[in-house]
Amino acid sequence: MTLSGGPTEDTASWLIGTWQLLRCETPLEIQSGTRMHFAADERLDYAIPTPEGLFRVTMRWSLARGVLLTVHDDGSNPVEVGATLEAGDVLTFDFGGPRAWFVRAQ
């Protein structure tokens, strides 16, 4: 799987940057303190706190019609999730029912 054409939907104005988990619904098990950095070059750096330190994953991303697609560089593990920006600069991901909310990291 390849992502082409670059980010869409005027992402530079609202998705680009670093986001930190605010909360998530069950059964999602996103760790408190999880951060995602969306870069304009379609790189997504995902940092997950663990007892041993930060676990980092780098992926590619694209956005089309409110759906965020993430995929590892080798094309594995593609994930599609609904993505919207809500009032108060809150990024919401809808995983087909359960949701997670992120806020801009300071």
N, CA, C and O of each residue as an XYZ file, in Angstrom:
424
protein
N       0.844     -1.169      0.000
C       0.000      0.000      0.000
C       0.889      1.231      0.000
O       1.873      1.294      0.737
N       0.550      2.191     -0.811
C       1.288      3.436     -0.824
C       0.323      4.583     -0.635
O      -0.839      4.511     -1.035
N       0.807      5.615     -0.037
C       0.038      6.841      0.113
C       0.630      7.827     -0.861
O       1.850      7.978     -0.937
N      -0.212      8.491     -1.599
C       0.317      9.430     -2.581
C      -0.536     10.682     -2.608
O      -1.676     10.696     -2.142
N       0.034     11.712     -3.155
C      -0.691     12.956     -3.303
C      -0.593     13.866     -2.098
O      -1.088     14.992     -2.136
N       0.027     13.409     -1.040
C       0.200     14.246      0.146
C      -1.083     14.378      0.941
O      -2.150     13.962      0.489
N      -0.977     14.949      2.109
C      -2.152     15.167      2.935
C      -3.166     16.033      2.209
O      -2.802     16.890      1.403
N      -4.428     15.805      2.496
C      -5.496     16.561      1.860
C      -6.327     17.263      2.924
O      -5.973     17.272      4.103
N      -7.436     17.852      2.490
C      -8.405     18.500      3.369
C      -7.801     19.609      4.226
O      -8.179     19.775      5.385
N      -6.867     20.364      3.658
C      -6.280     21.488      4.365
C      -5.751     21.073      5.735
O      -5.952     21.774      6.727
N      -5.072     19.927      5.782
C      -4.581     19.411      7.053
C      -3.587     20.338      7.729
O      -3.482     20.338      8.956
N      -2.859     21.125      6.957
C      -1.855     22.000      7.561
C      -2.490     22.947      8.571
O      -1.825     23.372      9.517
N      -3.735     23.277      8.392
C      -4.366     24.230      9.298
C      -4.919     23.604     10.566
O      -5.225     24.325     11.516
N      -5.058     22.278     10.611
C      -5.632     21.720     11.841
C      -5.046     20.397     12.299
O      -5.086     20.135     13.501
N      -4.511     19.551     11.452
C      -4.008     18.257     11.900
C      -2.504     18.257     12.153
O      -2.027     17.556     13.044
N      -1.763     19.030     11.385
C      -0.312     19.067     11.536
C       0.041     19.549     12.944
O      -0.492     20.547     13.430
N       0.947     18.818     13.580
C       1.390     19.177     14.921
C       1.339     17.984     15.847
O       1.154     16.848     15.411
N       1.506     18.253     17.130
C       1.552     17.206     18.134
C       0.279     17.208     18.960
O      -0.189     18.253     19.412
N      -0.270     16.014     19.149
C      -1.527     15.811     19.873
C      -1.296     14.824     21.003
O      -0.567     13.846     20.839
N      -1.919     15.079     22.158
C      -1.796     14.194     23.313
C      -3.162     13.669     23.709
O      -4.157     14.392     23.666
N      -3.197     12.402     24.095
C      -4.455     11.772     24.491
C      -5.100     12.524     25.647
O      -4.459     12.813     26.658
N      -6.372     12.832     25.480
C      -7.176     13.413     26.553
C      -7.908     12.292     27.289
O      -7.852     12.199     28.515
N      -8.601     11.436     26.516
C      -9.288     10.271     27.079
C      -9.736      9.374     25.938
O      -9.746      9.782     24.777
N     -10.110      8.134     26.288
C     -10.640      7.213     25.294
C     -11.704      6.338     25.931
O     -11.727      6.137     27.145
N     -12.582      5.823     25.085
C     -13.661      4.960     25.546
C     -13.225      3.500     25.542
O     -12.342      3.102     24.782
N     -13.850      2.723     26.389
C     -13.667      1.277     26.406
C     -14.258      0.730     25.112
O     -15.315      1.215     24.708
N     -13.668     -0.219     24.451
C     -12.561     -1.082     24.849
C     -11.189     -0.592     24.396
O     -10.216     -1.340     24.492
N     -11.083      0.648     23.905
C      -9.767      1.157     23.493
C      -8.849      1.195     24.705
O      -9.270      1.572     25.799
N      -7.618      0.813     24.513
C      -6.638      0.800     25.592
C      -5.442      1.658     25.213
O      -4.309      1.179     25.171
N      -5.705      2.930     24.937
C      -4.632      3.866     24.597
C      -4.060      4.394     25.906
O      -4.796      4.893     26.758
N      -2.757      4.284     26.060
C      -2.093      4.660     27.300
C      -2.152      6.165     27.537
O      -1.975      6.959     26.613
N      -2.400      6.541     28.776
C      -2.346      7.945     29.174
C      -0.969      8.497     28.816
O       0.039      7.820     29.019
N      -0.918      9.707     28.290
C       0.346     10.316     27.889
C       0.760     10.013     26.466
O       1.790     10.507     26.007
N      -0.030      9.199     25.744
C       0.283      8.889     24.354
C       0.243     10.174     23.524
O      -0.668     10.990     23.667
N       1.236     10.339     22.661
C       1.317     11.512     21.777
C       1.485     11.068     20.337
O       2.086     10.035     20.044
N       0.929     11.888     19.440
C       1.094     11.679     18.007
C       1.556     12.989     17.385
O       0.990     14.049     17.655
N       2.579     12.910     16.559
C       3.028     14.094     15.836
C       2.804     13.865     14.345
O       3.437     13.003     13.735
N       1.898     14.647     13.771
C       1.599     14.602     12.343
C       2.461     15.647     11.646
O       2.332     16.843     11.909
N       3.338     15.192     10.759
C       4.196     16.103     10.001
C       3.607     16.327      8.613
O       2.883     15.480      8.090
N       3.924     17.468      8.030
C       3.408     17.820      6.706
C       3.907     16.878      5.613
O       3.300     16.807      4.544
N       4.997     16.154      5.858
C       5.532     15.231      4.851
C       4.911     13.837      4.947
O       5.486     12.873      4.441
N       3.752     13.717      5.584
C       3.001     12.465      5.753
C       3.637     11.496      6.739
O       3.301     10.312      6.718
N       4.529     11.943      7.590
C       5.097     11.101      8.637
C       4.250     11.274      9.895
O       3.818     12.379     10.223
N       4.027     10.182     10.577
C       3.332     10.192     11.860
C       4.250      9.529     12.867
O       4.590      8.354     12.729
N       4.650     10.279     13.873
C       5.469      9.743     14.947
C       4.564      9.543     16.152
O       3.983     10.490     16.682
N       4.458      8.297     16.568
C       3.559      7.878     17.625
C       4.420      7.520     18.829
O       5.296      6.663     18.709
N       4.205      8.149     19.994
C       4.988      7.893     21.204
C       4.052      7.400     22.299
O       3.117      8.093     22.701
N       4.326      6.173     22.777
C       3.480      5.527     23.772
C       4.313      5.307     25.037
O       5.342      4.634     24.986
N       3.875      5.871     26.182
C       4.632      5.642     27.411
C       4.488      4.201     27.902
O       3.392      3.640     27.902
N       5.597      3.619     28.315
C       5.616      2.276     28.908
C       6.469      2.351     30.172
O       7.184      3.334     30.365
N       6.412      1.346     31.031
C       7.270      1.355     32.219
C       8.763      1.420     31.872
O       9.561      1.923     32.663
N       9.139      0.917     30.705
C      10.538      0.926     30.280
C      10.954      2.229     29.606
O      12.140      2.431     29.349
N      10.023      3.099     29.320
C      10.292      4.352     28.612
C       9.347      4.484     27.432
O       8.422      3.687     27.280
N       9.578      5.491     26.596
C       8.703      5.713     25.451
C       8.924      4.663     24.372
O      10.059      4.365     23.999
N       7.833      4.114     23.884
C       7.856      3.218     22.732
C       7.446      4.066     21.537
O       6.364      4.654     21.536
N       8.290      4.135     20.530
C       8.036      4.998     19.370
C       7.784      4.178     18.116
O       8.440      3.168     17.861
N       6.814      4.644     17.343
C       6.481      4.031     16.064
C       6.366      5.160     15.049
O       5.743      6.184     15.328
N       6.959      4.982     13.883
C       6.836      5.957     12.802
C       6.029      5.318     11.682
O       6.301      4.191     11.270
N       5.040      6.046     11.199
C       4.159      5.565     10.145
C       3.986      6.641      9.087
O       4.535      7.737      9.198
N       3.223      6.315      8.071
C       2.784      7.265      7.047
C       1.306      7.523      7.285
O       0.606      6.672      7.835
N       0.828      8.683      6.878
C      -0.584      8.994      7.058
C      -1.127      9.784      5.873
O      -0.387     10.437      5.137
N      -2.445      9.699      5.716
C      -3.173     10.540      4.765
C      -4.577     10.732      5.317
O      -5.023      9.984      6.187
N      -5.259     11.731      4.807
C      -6.608     12.053      5.258
C      -7.469     12.356      4.044
O      -7.097     13.168      3.198
N      -8.625     11.699      3.960
C      -9.561     11.948      2.860
C     -10.983     11.753      3.361
O     -11.307     10.731      3.966
N     -11.812     12.730      3.106
C     -13.241     12.664      3.453
C     -13.467     12.286      4.914
O     -14.362     11.501      5.226
N     -12.649     12.848      5.809
C     -12.815     12.608      7.233
C     -12.301     11.271      7.715
O     -12.568     10.880      8.851
N     -11.560     10.555      6.865
C     -11.000      9.264      7.262
C      -9.478      9.371      7.255
O      -8.868      9.698      6.237
N      -8.880      9.088      8.411
C      -7.437      9.069      8.540
C      -6.951      7.653      8.264
O      -7.438      6.692      8.860
N      -5.989      7.533      7.358
C      -5.357      6.246      7.063
C      -3.930      6.311      7.581
O      -3.177      7.223      7.240
N      -3.558      5.326      8.416
C      -2.168      5.192      8.849
C      -1.673      3.821      8.410
O      -2.428      2.850      8.368
N      -0.381      3.769      8.082
C       0.212      2.514      7.615
C       1.713      2.554      7.917
O       2.347      3.604      7.820
N       2.272      1.390      8.285
C       3.714      1.304      8.490
C       4.418      1.499      7.152
O       3.830      1.286      6.091
N       5.679      1.904      7.215
C       6.441      2.170      5.984
C       6.474      0.985      5.033
O       6.533      1.175      3.819
N       6.438     -0.229      5.557
C       6.471     -1.413      4.695
C       5.090     -1.785      4.152
O       4.944     -2.809      3.483
N       4.080     -0.964      4.434
C       2.728     -1.202      3.943
C       1.888     -2.069      4.862
O       0.726     -2.343      4.562
N       2.455     -2.503      5.975
C       1.708     -3.370      6.881
C       0.827     -2.577      7.844
O       1.030     -1.385      8.074
N      -0.143     -3.273      8.389
C      -1.029     -2.765      9.424
C      -1.743     -1.466      9.032
O      -1.669     -0.488      9.776
N      -2.429     -1.429      7.891
C      -3.192     -0.227      7.562
C      -4.391     -0.093      8.506
O      -5.096     -1.064      8.779
N      -4.603      1.116      8.990
C      -5.717      1.395      9.891
C      -6.451      2.620      9.373
O      -5.836      3.642      9.068
N      -7.770      2.509      9.276
C      -8.618      3.640      8.905
C      -9.477      4.006     10.101
O     -10.051      3.136     10.756
N      -9.562      5.293     10.379
C     -10.324      5.774     11.522
C     -10.941      7.131     11.160
O     -10.308      7.946     10.489
N     -12.161      7.364     11.602
C     -12.781      8.667     11.394
C     -12.034      9.716     12.198
O     -11.682      9.473     13.352
N     -11.790     10.869     11.613
C     -11.058     11.937     12.287
C     -11.772     13.257     12.087
O     -12.034     13.666     10.956
N     -12.085     13.921     13.186
C     -12.731     15.223     13.113
C     -12.118     16.162     14.144
O     -11.609     15.729     15.178
N     -12.179     17.447     13.843
C     -11.747     18.472     14.782
C     -13.000     19.066     15.401
O     -13.865     19.580     14.692
N     -13.098     18.996     16.717
C     -14.272     19.493     17.433
C     -13.960     20.821     18.098
O     -12.820     21.285     18.086
N     -14.973     21.418     18.671
C     -14.824     22.680     19.388
C     -13.730     22.563     20.439
O     -13.539     21.502     21.033
N     -13.024     23.645     20.663
C     -11.962     23.665     21.657
C     -10.687     23.019     21.184
O      -9.825     22.677     21.993
N     -10.550     22.844     19.868
C      -9.346     22.253     19.271
C      -9.106     20.836     19.797
O      -7.992     20.485     20.187
N     -10.172     20.030     19.800
C     -10.103     18.638     20.234
C     -10.209     17.746     19.000
O     -11.168     17.833     18.233
N      -9.207     16.888     18.824
C      -9.163     15.945     17.714
C      -9.830     14.652     18.176
O      -9.415     14.046     19.164
N     -10.870     14.238     17.450
C     -11.604     13.030     17.812
C     -11.387     11.958     16.765
O     -11.524     12.199     15.566
N     -11.046     10.764     17.241
C     -10.930      9.596     16.383
C     -12.083      8.661     16.704
O     -12.339      8.353     17.868
N     -12.781      8.209     15.662
C     -13.886      7.265     15.818
C     -13.445      5.937     15.227
O     -13.230      5.819     14.020
N     -13.312      4.944     16.088
C     -12.851      3.615     15.681
C     -14.029      2.702     15.376
O     -14.011      1.526     15.738
N     -15.049      3.231     14.714
C     -16.219      2.429     14.379
C     -17.120      2.205     15.576
O     -17.814      1.192     15.652
N     -17.116      3.120     16.490
C     -17.913      3.038     17.717
C     -17.169      3.695     18.855
O     -17.486      4.826     19.224
N     -16.165      3.002     19.433
C     -15.385      3.628     20.502
C     -14.588      4.811     19.957
O     -14.108      4.790     18.824
N     -14.461      5.837     20.786
C     -13.766      7.050     20.359
C     -12.612      7.385     21.292
O     -12.560      6.940     22.438
N     -11.691      8.182     20.768
C     -10.567      8.717     21.544
C     -10.448     10.197     21.222
O     -10.640     10.616     20.080
N     -10.127     10.982     22.245
C     -10.009     12.425     22.097
C      -8.585     12.851     22.418
O      -8.002     12.420     23.412
N      -8.033     13.708     21.558
C      -6.685     14.234     21.726
C      -6.735     15.753     21.714
O      -7.584     16.346     21.049
N      -5.825     16.382     22.450
C      -5.693     17.834     22.452
C      -4.280     18.181     22.014
O      -3.365     17.364     22.118
N      -4.114     19.399     21.525
C      -2.788     19.829     21.100
C      -1.846     19.830     22.297
O      -2.189     20.313     23.376
N      -0.660     19.284     22.088
C       0.359     19.264     23.139
C       1.016     20.636     23.219
O       1.216     21.299     22.202
N       1.336     21.038     24.388
C       1.968     22.345     24.613
C       3.461     22.230     24.575
O       4.162     23.227     24.745
